[in-house]
């Protein structure tokens, strides 16, 4: 069993924020792979399903971003799983928009959601870094990540999220290089 967590902030005003692209990714995965209806659990929203032969629990913490670790920690403890069973989908300032990279373990690079998760469960979990690009100056970061995707960005965003959902089976199997390669190939189409 694996837990895949999408990071974001709850509430309609945040729905299309760049910071919520992790929520968007797990929603697309749930839709594409026919996951069960949403249940409220672990201070968040949970959907259960299978990808290939693997049972996956999708979790969207209903806490705000900087408290995400509480929800994730509850879920891991409930299922008696170690952090290596956790995958976190999150926005990444240091990647060009619509680039997707996988990283095992590491620091939080200033990301409050990752910081919170690492405080609650340690740093040894897989991260799916969904590129949003950098606004150019550190003083502009807050407004940028909490800003909505523009209409002109929607086609690329949908294309990236569709590629992540379509290639999710490679993540379920633990084949990170194949996942990244196949997502990159789809993004070139």
HELIX and SHEET records of a PDB file:
HELIX    1   1 UNK A   12  UNK A   14  5                                   3    
HELIX    2   2 UNK A   18  UNK A   20  5                                   3    
HELIX    3   3 UNK A   21  UNK A   32  1                                  12    
HELIX    4   4 UNK A   65  UNK A   67  5                                   3    
HELIX    5   5 UNK A   68  UNK A   78  1                                  11    
HELIX    6   6 UNK A   83  UNK A   85  5                                   3    
HELIX    7   7 UNK A  112  UNK A  121  1                                  10    
HELIX    8   8 UNK A  138  UNK A  140  5                                   3    
HELIX    9   9 UNK A  141  UNK A  145  1                                   5    
HELIX   10  10 UNK A  151  UNK A  153  5                                   3    
HELIX   11  11 UNK A  154  UNK A  166  1                                  13    
HELIX   12  12 UNK A  168  UNK A  172  1                                   5    
HELIX   13  13 UNK A  176  UNK A  188  1                                  13    
SHEET    1   A 7 UNK A  39  UNK A  41  0                                        
SHEET    2   A 7 UNK A  44  UNK A  51 -1                                        
SHEET    3   A 7 UNK A  54  UNK A  61 -1                                        
SHEET    4   A 7 UNK A   2  UNK A   6  1                                        
SHEET    5   A 7 UNK A  86  UNK A  92  1                                        
SHEET    6   A 7 UNK A 126  UNK A 131  1                                        
SHEET    7   A 7 UNK A 100  UNK A 104 -1                                        
END                                                                             
